[in-house]
Amino acid sequence: MQPQFLKFCRLTPEIVKNAAEKFGTPFYLYDENTIVEKCRQVLAMPNAFGLTVHYAMKANPGKALLQLITAQGLNVDTSSLNEARRAFLAGIPYDRMILTTQEIPFGQDRTDLEKYIHAGLTYNVCSKRQLLLIADYAAAENVPLSMRIHPGVGSGESASRNTGDKYSSFGVHLTNIPEVLDTANARGIVINRVHVHIGSGGDPVTWRENIDRELMFLEKYFPDAETVNFGGGFKEARMPDEDAADIQALGEYATQRILEFYQRTGRKLHMEVEPGTFIVANAGFLVTRVLDKKRTGKDGFNFIILDAGMEANTRPLMYGSRHPFYVVSKDGQLLSHESEKRKNSDAFVLVGKCCESGDSQCLTKNGEIAPRLLTEPQLDDYVIIGGTGAYCSAMSPYNYNSHPQYTEVILRRNGDVQVIRKPQTMEQIVQNELPLEISQTNSTNKRQKINASYPIF
Ligand SMILES: Cc1ncc(COP(=O)(O)O)c(C=O)c1O
């Protein structure tokens, strides 16, 4: 399983087979070596006056991965108060977190936010309302704030992953910067960091152009800013025919522009990036088993039914994303390899077990079925869905059809496979549900009727 785009991965078909026999399918398997290498690559990005990398934990927020990634020297980008709390519970101090959220904190959330800022959390205000709500506290405590700008231009793997154009609502729109800054100035609040995140997995050229755009905002509007945060979104290659963003080249470009900025203004800007996908996407594999096979007539499709689908990887359904597939026989032989189509390949559609025709791993961005070439797996063989380390376990509609959250394991660098999340039990699925008192009336026509004991309308 070592095509070029997985060059750090230590997974072998035998490890898959042994783990499947030990833990039962389906499960997510993460490769520690890939994560460590990816952290190293991003920390080595060229920069002019220093670099801080925040791992966007929304990509995969589990405790073990947070601990592994922060141990490499990355900080954490959180997108909700609960993500900040969760990272703290994993042992990460608030002064290693930035919070960029659409939430408007009230009540306990507001009290907690102040507590976290006091402990060193960077609050990246995304709207005038957020600024107004925290203004008194920030002014009284003399805490500088960060501001997320909506640059008007973005790029993403799909339209819904573009967070910079007029169809998205993130950050203070460029046309509102003067007004929001007037508000900050009137309260004596210093904005010492400017942040833009244009989207996930988009065009690296647009990412590069954003460097210029953001530095232009910074020069024009933010005299006190010392840090420029370019967000995350580095395009990753999950499929052999995809090209990943060249983060070395992006770092060199950013360095050049930050140096030019320094020559013009005498200001040395610290640089920040906050990748999620780049760190974990290709470190993750969803290991499934073939449950069944069906063909829908002469003009239909060859369906392979797996024991996990949209509830474990919803990205094909949401974005039309393509993921690499590997087939491993039940005795541990690699039968099909994504970057090397074997002679006996045929076109198959991989689907899951949910009652939903969209529960498919083979969809286009328009929602059409796109069969894929692979060696035909037999019943009980394993199908491994690669590129599932980011926005899969984290973002999936688990518990749909009452399927549980699946086991997560990690392949350690020494070859051990260790559980990092146990599967959800049936008791956990229903644990917060409360019964309703229903009065039962005996029916005369022998059919039992169940009526609510009070009128609904
Ligand atoms: C503010 C912010 N930063 C970083 C990221 C991480 O993006 P990616 O996983 O594409 O690197 C996201 C993802 O949506 C985001 O919203």
The ligand as an SDF file (V2000), in Angstrom:
LIG
                    3D

 16 16  0  0  0  0  0  0  0  0999 V2000
  -11.0280   28.5890   10.1550 C   0  0  0  0  0  0  0  0  0  0  0  0
  -10.5060   27.3100    9.6070 C   0  0  0  0  0  0  0  0  0  0  0  0
   -9.2010   27.0550    9.7040 N   0  0  0  0  0  0  0  0  0  0  0  0
   -8.6750   25.8970    9.2530 C   0  0  0  0  0  0  0  0  0  0  0  0
   -9.4720   24.9490    8.6470 C   0  0  0  0  0  0  0  0  0  0  0  0
   -8.8360   23.6830    8.1670 C   0  0  0  0  0  0  0  0  0  0  0  0
   -8.9940   23.4690    6.8160 O   0  0  0  0  0  0  0  0  0  0  0  0
   -8.3050   22.2090    6.1520 P   0  0  0  0  0  0  0  0  0  0  0  0
   -8.7370   21.0200    6.8780 O   0  0  0  0  0  0  0  0  0  0  0  0
   -8.7900   22.2330    4.7490 O   0  0  0  0  0  0  0  0  0  0  0  0
   -6.8270   22.4410    6.2510 O   0  0  0  0  0  0  0  0  0  0  0  0
  -10.8320   25.1850    8.5130 C   0  0  0  0  0  0  0  0  0  0  0  0
  -11.7000   24.1980    7.8500 C   0  0  0  0  0  0  0  0  0  0  0  0
  -12.8030   24.3800    7.5140 O   0  0  0  0  0  0  0  0  0  0  0  0
  -11.3640   26.3950    9.0100 C   0  0  0  0  0  0  0  0  0  0  0  0
  -12.6630   26.6570    8.9250 O   0  0  0  0  0  0  0  0  0  0  0  0
  1  2  1  0
  2  3  1  0
  2 15  2  0
  3  4  2  0
  4  5  1  0
  5  6  1  0
  5 12  2  0
  6  7  1  0
  7  8  1  0
  8  9  2  0
  8 10  1  0
  8 11  1  0
 12 13  1  0
 12 15  1  0
 13 14  2  0
 15 16  1  0
M  END
$$$$
